[in-house]
């Protein structure tokens, strides 16, 4: 495997780890997704710098989330990379016994760095293309 192919594979693994970390509400795992453990996420009307704040906010607002990562493309230049990942981020909330699902159709615009032999996010900008809200029910 060429170095560039290895880098692309490691970046893809990082992308999936991020989705897993936020869906599991695991601040330690989320911090591992960022270069030097320093969270840096911006989005529509917010900026977050701490993994505990990200996972805490998700826990307080939603009973369940699923971040489905899709197409991604990153250009690697040495120990830096820049690119994007598409994601459908589903957020289920329960207000007064009524569940609803908010889907965000997202493009993560990222700057990455390889630090200590491991890729991490330096900066992540969350761009929401559109959203959809719908009632949901559970089975069982």
Buried (B, 14 or more C-beta within 10 A) or exposed (E): EEEEEEBBEBBBEBBBBBBBBBBEBBBEBBBBBBBEEBBBBBBEEEEBEBBBBBBEEBEEEBEBBBBEBEEBEBEBEEEEBBBBBBBBBBBBBEEEEEBEBBBBBBBBBBBBBBBEEEBBBBBBBBBEEEEEEEEEEEEE
